Amino acid sequence: MEKILVTVPTFETIFPDTFKCIWDAMKATKGYEIDFETVRGYSVDRARNLCVHKAIEAGADWILFVDSDMTFEPDFLAKLLEWDEDVVMGYYDHREKDGGENGGRTNLCKLGQISYMEQITVDEMDDAWGEGYDLVEVKGGGLGFCLMKVGIFQRFMYPWFDFVEYGDGQCLSEDLFFAEQCKRAGIRLYADTRCYCGHIFREVHGGSR
């Protein structure tokens, strides 16, 4: 029986709604041995690296990254597993949503672009799903809900995730650093158009004068 390690890399605590989604998905996904781990109190790049170390030590075949502010349906993990791909992710609203006619940006970056600045919109994912495309290839993306084969981490060097700052003030986040590693190793990244996750946004109303 294949083994899945569900991991939450977070500097803080897990939202209750997120924990419930994880619990429900673990119960709903049949035919696998599933364990759960959190890595708290570290930067996100270091936390993701530690999560992978835990998956390797546990002898897991798969690792599912879940951010501490994600919500999703119980069958989303099973849907990602159906593809048997090296890396496949769900999608969700980007924190800085456009809120325009295109439905707003997602965590996914468009394939075929030079940079990671061109993001796929919710409407574009809806259109792909409506046209019968349940799986789309992407250049990269946020790893808030992402399933990976643990074996891929033998195909490129450590660190697998890193936050890189350049001299001109530009930076590369840990998830896009991972996407670059995958590109060099010939690993394709995919997103499931059926797995539209919720993203818990923190809002502060009012305040001291």
C-alpha positions as CSV (number, residue, x, y, z in Angstrom):
1,M,0.0,0.0,0.0
2,E,1.4,3.4,-1.0
3,K,1.9,6.0,1.7
4,I,1.0,9.7,1.7
5,L,2.4,12.2,4.1
6,V,0.1,15.3,4.5
7,T,2.2,18.2,5.7
8,V,1.4,21.8,6.7
9,P,4.5,24.1,6.7
10,T,3.5,27.1,8.7
11,F,5.1,29.8,10.9
12,E,1.8,30.1,12.8
13,T,-1.1,27.8,13.6
14,I,-3.5,26.0,11.3
15,F,-6.9,27.5,10.8
16,P,-9.6,25.2,12.2
17,D,-11.4,25.0,8.8
18,T,-8.1,23.9,7.2
19,F,-7.6,21.2,9.8
20,K,-11.1,19.9,9.3
21,C,-10.6,19.8,5.5
22,I,-7.4,17.8,6.0
23,W,-9.1,15.4,8.4
24,D,-12.1,14.9,6.0
25,A,-9.7,14.3,3.1
26,M,-7.7,11.7,5.0
27,K,-10.9,9.8,5.8
28,A,-12.3,10.0,2.3
29,T,-9.1,8.9,0.5
30,K,-9.2,5.1,0.4
31,G,-6.5,2.6,-0.5
32,Y,-3.5,4.5,1.0
33,E,-1.7,4.8,4.3
34,I,-1.9,8.4,5.2
35,D,0.0,10.3,8.0
36,F,-0.1,13.9,9.0
37,E,2.7,16.2,10.1
38,T,3.1,19.9,10.8
39,V,6.3,21.9,10.7
40,R,5.9,25.2,12.7
41,G,8.0,28.1,13.6
42,Y,10.3,28.3,10.5
43,S,10.5,30.3,7.3
44,V,8.3,28.7,4.6
45,D,11.3,27.6,2.5
46,R,13.0,25.9,5.5
47,A,9.7,24.4,6.6
48,R,9.0,22.9,3.2
49,N,12.5,21.3,3.1
50,L,11.9,19.9,6.6
51,C,8.5,18.5,5.4
52,V,10.3,16.6,2.6
53,H,12.9,15.2,5.0
54,K,10.0,13.9,7.1
55,A,8.4,12.3,4.1
56,I,11.7,10.6,3.1
57,E,12.3,9.4,6.7
58,A,8.7,8.0,6.9
59,G,9.2,6.1,3.6
60,A,6.3,8.0,2.0
61,D,5.6,7.7,-1.7
62,W,3.7,11.0,-1.9
63,I,3.8,14.3,-0.1
64,L,0.8,16.6,0.0
65,F,1.6,20.2,0.9
66,V,-1.3,22.1,2.5
67,D,-1.0,25.7,3.5
68,S,-2.5,26.6,6.9
69,D,-5.1,28.9,5.3
70,M,-6.6,26.5,2.7
71,T,-10.0,24.9,2.4
72,F,-10.9,22.2,0.0
73,E,-13.4,19.3,-0.7
74,P,-12.8,15.9,0.8
75,D,-12.3,14.3,-2.6
76,F,-9.6,16.7,-3.8
77,L,-6.7,14.6,-2.7
78,A,-8.1,11.5,-4.4
79,K,-8.6,13.6,-7.6
80,L,-4.9,14.7,-7.6
81,L,-3.8,11.1,-7.0
82,E,-5.8,10.0,-10.1
83,W,-3.2,11.6,-12.4
84,D,-0.2,9.8,-11.1
85,E,1.9,12.8,-12.1
86,D,5.2,14.0,-10.4
87,V,3.6,17.3,-9.3
88,V,0.0,18.3,-9.5
89,M,-1.7,21.1,-7.6
90,G,-5.1,22.6,-6.9
91,Y,-5.7,26.3,-7.5
92,Y,-7.0,29.2,-5.4
93,D,-7.4,32.9,-5.4
94,H,-4.2,34.9,-5.2
95,R,-4.0,37.1,-2.1
96,E,-3.8,40.3,-4.2
97,K,-6.9,39.5,-6.3
98,D,-7.6,41.7,-9.3
99,G,-11.4,41.4,-8.7
100,G,-11.9,42.3,-12.4
101,E,-14.0,40.8,-15.1
102,N,-11.5,37.9,-15.6
103,G,-12.4,36.5,-12.2
104,G,-9.1,37.5,-10.5
105,R,-5.6,35.9,-10.5
106,T,-4.9,32.4,-9.1
107,N,-1.7,30.9,-7.7
108,L,-0.8,29.4,-11.1
109,C,1.7,30.8,-13.6
110,K,1.1,30.5,-17.3
111,L,3.1,28.0,-19.3
112,G,5.2,29.5,-22.2
113,Q,5.9,32.9,-20.5
114,I,9.4,34.1,-19.8
115,S,8.7,35.2,-16.2
116,Y,6.3,34.1,-13.5
117,M,4.4,37.3,-13.5
118,E,1.6,36.2,-15.9
119,Q,-0.9,34.3,-13.8
120,I,-3.8,32.1,-14.8
121,T,-7.2,33.5,-13.8
122,V,-10.1,31.7,-12.2
123,D,-12.2,32.3,-15.3
124,E,-9.5,30.7,-17.5
125,M,-9.5,27.6,-15.2
126,D,-13.3,27.5,-15.4
127,D,-13.1,27.7,-19.2
128,A,-10.6,24.9,-19.4
129,W,-12.8,22.7,-17.1
130,G,-15.9,23.5,-19.2
131,E,-14.1,22.5,-22.4
132,G,-13.2,19.1,-20.8
133,Y,-9.6,19.8,-19.8
134,D,-9.4,18.5,-16.2
135,L,-5.6,18.8,-16.2
136,V,-3.5,21.7,-17.5
137,E,0.3,22.2,-17.5
138,V,1.6,25.2,-15.8
139,K,5.0,27.0,-15.5
140,G,4.8,27.1,-11.7
141,G,2.6,28.2,-8.9
142,G,1.9,28.5,-5.2
143,L,2.0,25.2,-3.4
144,G,-0.9,25.8,-1.0
145,F,-2.5,22.5,-2.1
146,C,0.0,20.4,-4.0
147,L,0.7,16.7,-4.4
148,M,4.2,15.5,-5.3
149,K,5.9,12.2,-5.7
150,V,8.6,12.0,-3.0
151,G,11.0,10.3,-5.5
152,I,11.4,13.6,-7.5
153,F,13.5,15.1,-4.8
154,Q,16.3,12.6,-5.8
155,R,16.4,14.3,-9.2
156,F,17.7,17.7,-8.1
157,M,20.0,19.0,-5.5
158,Y,19.2,20.3,-2.0
159,P,17.8,22.8,-1.1
160,W,14.6,21.9,-2.9
161,F,13.0,25.1,-1.7
162,D,14.7,28.4,-1.2
163,F,13.9,32.1,-1.1
164,V,16.4,33.9,-3.3
165,E,17.0,37.7,-3.2
166,Y,18.9,39.3,-6.1
167,G,21.1,42.4,-6.1
168,D,18.5,44.4,-8.1
169,G,15.9,44.0,-5.4
170,Q,14.0,41.2,-7.2
171,C,13.3,37.9,-5.4
172,L,12.3,34.4,-6.2
173,S,9.9,32.8,-3.7
174,E,10.4,29.3,-2.5
175,D,7.6,27.8,-4.7
176,L,8.9,29.4,-7.9
177,F,12.5,28.3,-6.9
178,F,11.1,24.8,-6.8
179,A,9.5,25.3,-10.2
180,E,12.9,26.3,-11.6
181,Q,14.4,23.2,-10.1
182,C,11.8,21.1,-11.7
183,K,12.3,22.7,-15.1
184,R,16.0,21.9,-15.0
185,A,15.2,18.3,-14.0
186,G,12.7,17.9,-16.8
187,I,9.8,17.5,-14.3
188,R,6.5,18.9,-15.6
189,L,4.0,20.8,-13.3
190,Y,0.2,20.4,-13.6
191,A,-2.9,21.8,-12.1
192,D,-6.3,20.1,-11.8
193,T,-9.1,22.3,-13.0
194,R,-11.6,20.4,-10.8
195,C,-9.8,21.4,-7.6
196,Y,-10.6,25.0,-6.8
197,C,-9.6,25.5,-3.2
198,G,-10.7,28.2,-0.8
199,H,-8.2,30.7,0.5
200,I,-8.8,32.2,3.9
201,F,-8.1,35.9,3.8
202,R,-7.4,37.8,7.0
203,E,-9.2,41.1,7.2
204,V,-9.0,43.7,10.0
205,H,-12.0,45.9,10.5
206,G,-11.5,49.0,12.6
207,G,-8.7,49.7,14.9
208,S,-7.3,52.1,17.4
209,R,-7.4,55.8,16.8
